[in-house]
Amino acid sequence: MGLGLERKLQRWLDEHSLPQIIIAVLGVIIVLALILVVGGYWLVTP
């Protein structure tokens, strides 16, 4: 099972250029950061 996932990931990396991969990673990081900030704000506000 892990081998198939590895192959799919390799194929995806081959199909996409480096700038697209960087943008995707940054997008995920930004979304996670926003979720943490907004969630933390909701937790601390009465």
Chimera marker file (.cmm) of the C-alpha trace (Angstrom):
<marker_set name="trace">
<marker id="1" x="0.000" y="0.000" z="0.000" r="1" g="1" b="0" radius="0.5"/>
<marker id="2" x="2.798" y="2.414" z="0.894" r="1" g="1" b="0" radius="0.5"/>
<marker id="3" x="4.517" y="1.666" z="-2.398" r="1" g="1" b="0" radius="0.5"/>
<marker id="4" x="1.463" y="2.714" z="-4.433" r="1" g="1" b="0" radius="0.5"/>
<marker id="5" x="1.205" y="5.976" z="-2.508" r="1" g="1" b="0" radius="0.5"/>
<marker id="6" x="4.902" y="6.590" z="-3.082" r="1" g="1" b="0" radius="0.5"/>
<marker id="7" x="4.426" y="6.039" z="-6.814" r="1" g="1" b="0" radius="0.5"/>
<marker id="8" x="1.443" y="8.409" z="-6.921" r="1" g="1" b="0" radius="0.5"/>
<marker id="9" x="3.415" y="11.073" z="-5.048" r="1" g="1" b="0" radius="0.5"/>
<marker id="10" x="6.376" y="10.672" z="-7.427" r="1" g="1" b="0" radius="0.5"/>
<marker id="11" x="4.060" y="10.993" z="-10.440" r="1" g="1" b="0" radius="0.5"/>
<marker id="12" x="2.421" y="14.111" z="-8.942" r="1" g="1" b="0" radius="0.5"/>
<marker id="13" x="5.831" y="15.665" z="-8.284" r="1" g="1" b="0" radius="0.5"/>
<marker id="14" x="6.922" y="14.894" z="-11.852" r="1" g="1" b="0" radius="0.5"/>
<marker id="15" x="3.767" y="16.464" z="-13.314" r="1" g="1" b="0" radius="0.5"/>
<marker id="16" x="3.943" y="19.679" z="-11.277" r="1" g="1" b="0" radius="0.5"/>
<marker id="17" x="6.679" y="22.262" z="-11.409" r="1" g="1" b="0" radius="0.5"/>
<marker id="18" x="8.570" y="23.425" z="-8.328" r="1" g="1" b="0" radius="0.5"/>
<marker id="19" x="6.824" y="26.833" z="-8.015" r="1" g="1" b="0" radius="0.5"/>
<marker id="20" x="3.416" y="25.100" z="-7.942" r="1" g="1" b="0" radius="0.5"/>
<marker id="21" x="4.608" y="22.735" z="-5.205" r="1" g="1" b="0" radius="0.5"/>
<marker id="22" x="5.990" y="25.647" z="-3.158" r="1" g="1" b="0" radius="0.5"/>
<marker id="23" x="2.718" y="27.584" z="-3.541" r="1" g="1" b="0" radius="0.5"/>
<marker id="24" x="0.709" y="24.524" z="-2.473" r="1" g="1" b="0" radius="0.5"/>
<marker id="25" x="2.864" y="23.988" z="0.640" r="1" g="1" b="0" radius="0.5"/>
<marker id="26" x="2.692" y="27.667" z="1.594" r="1" g="1" b="0" radius="0.5"/>
<marker id="27" x="-1.079" y="27.622" z="1.078" r="1" g="1" b="0" radius="0.5"/>
<marker id="28" x="-1.487" y="24.669" z="3.435" r="1" g="1" b="0" radius="0.5"/>
<marker id="29" x="0.732" y="26.338" z="6.074" r="1" g="1" b="0" radius="0.5"/>
<marker id="30" x="-1.222" y="29.610" z="5.827" r="1" g="1" b="0" radius="0.5"/>
<marker id="31" x="-4.583" y="27.824" z="6.119" r="1" g="1" b="0" radius="0.5"/>
<marker id="32" x="-3.411" y="25.871" z="9.179" r="1" g="1" b="0" radius="0.5"/>
<marker id="33" x="-2.070" y="29.067" z="10.781" r="1" g="1" b="0" radius="0.5"/>
<marker id="34" x="-5.380" y="30.862" z="10.172" r="1" g="1" b="0" radius="0.5"/>
<marker id="35" x="-7.324" y="27.967" z="11.693" r="1" g="1" b="0" radius="0.5"/>
<marker id="36" x="-5.093" y="28.054" z="14.784" r="1" g="1" b="0" radius="0.5"/>
<marker id="37" x="-5.362" y="31.840" z="15.167" r="1" g="1" b="0" radius="0.5"/>
<marker id="38" x="-9.128" y="32.008" z="14.633" r="1" g="1" b="0" radius="0.5"/>
<marker id="39" x="-9.738" y="28.935" z="16.791" r="1" g="1" b="0" radius="0.5"/>
<marker id="40" x="-7.564" y="30.338" z="19.569" r="1" g="1" b="0" radius="0.5"/>
<marker id="41" x="-9.367" y="33.676" z="19.376" r="1" g="1" b="0" radius="0.5"/>
<marker id="42" x="-12.747" y="31.945" z="19.685" r="1" g="1" b="0" radius="0.5"/>
<marker id="43" x="-11.468" y="29.949" z="22.667" r="1" g="1" b="0" radius="0.5"/>
<marker id="44" x="-10.243" y="32.968" z="24.642" r="1" g="1" b="0" radius="0.5"/>
<marker id="45" x="-13.150" y="35.321" z="23.891" r="1" g="1" b="0" radius="0.5"/>
<marker id="46" x="-16.122" y="34.881" z="26.239" r="1" g="1" b="0" radius="0.5"/>
<link id1="1" id2="2" r="1" g="1" b="0" radius="0.2"/>
<link id1="2" id2="3" r="1" g="1" b="0" radius="0.2"/>
<link id1="3" id2="4" r="1" g="1" b="0" radius="0.2"/>
<link id1="4" id2="5" r="1" g="1" b="0" radius="0.2"/>
<link id1="5" id2="6" r="1" g="1" b="0" radius="0.2"/>
<link id1="6" id2="7" r="1" g="1" b="0" radius="0.2"/>
<link id1="7" id2="8" r="1" g="1" b="0" radius="0.2"/>
<link id1="8" id2="9" r="1" g="1" b="0" radius="0.2"/>
<link id1="9" id2="10" r="1" g="1" b="0" radius="0.2"/>
<link id1="10" id2="11" r="1" g="1" b="0" radius="0.2"/>
<link id1="11" id2="12" r="1" g="1" b="0" radius="0.2"/>
<link id1="12" id2="13" r="1" g="1" b="0" radius="0.2"/>
<link id1="13" id2="14" r="1" g="1" b="0" radius="0.2"/>
<link id1="14" id2="15" r="1" g="1" b="0" radius="0.2"/>
<link id1="15" id2="16" r="1" g="1" b="0" radius="0.2"/>
<link id1="16" id2="17" r="1" g="1" b="0" radius="0.2"/>
<link id1="17" id2="18" r="1" g="1" b="0" radius="0.2"/>
<link id1="18" id2="19" r="1" g="1" b="0" radius="0.2"/>
<link id1="19" id2="20" r="1" g="1" b="0" radius="0.2"/>
<link id1="20" id2="21" r="1" g="1" b="0" radius="0.2"/>
<link id1="21" id2="22" r="1" g="1" b="0" radius="0.2"/>
<link id1="22" id2="23" r="1" g="1" b="0" radius="0.2"/>
<link id1="23" id2="24" r="1" g="1" b="0" radius="0.2"/>
<link id1="24" id2="25" r="1" g="1" b="0" radius="0.2"/>
<link id1="25" id2="26" r="1" g="1" b="0" radius="0.2"/>
<link id1="26" id2="27" r="1" g="1" b="0" radius="0.2"/>
<link id1="27" id2="28" r="1" g="1" b="0" radius="0.2"/>
<link id1="28" id2="29" r="1" g="1" b="0" radius="0.2"/>
<link id1="29" id2="30" r="1" g="1" b="0" radius="0.2"/>
<link id1="30" id2="31" r="1" g="1" b="0" radius="0.2"/>
<link id1="31" id2="32" r="1" g="1" b="0" radius="0.2"/>
<link id1="32" id2="33" r="1" g="1" b="0" radius="0.2"/>
<link id1="33" id2="34" r="1" g="1" b="0" radius="0.2"/>
<link id1="34" id2="35" r="1" g="1" b="0" radius="0.2"/>
<link id1="35" id2="36" r="1" g="1" b="0" radius="0.2"/>
<link id1="36" id2="37" r="1" g="1" b="0" radius="0.2"/>
<link id1="37" id2="38" r="1" g="1" b="0" radius="0.2"/>
<link id1="38" id2="39" r="1" g="1" b="0" radius="0.2"/>
<link id1="39" id2="40" r="1" g="1" b="0" radius="0.2"/>
<link id1="40" id2="41" r="1" g="1" b="0" radius="0.2"/>
<link id1="41" id2="42" r="1" g="1" b="0" radius="0.2"/>
<link id1="42" id2="43" r="1" g="1" b="0" radius="0.2"/>
<link id1="43" id2="44" r="1" g="1" b="0" radius="0.2"/>
<link id1="44" id2="45" r="1" g="1" b="0" radius="0.2"/>
<link id1="45" id2="46" r="1" g="1" b="0" radius="0.2"/>
</marker_set>
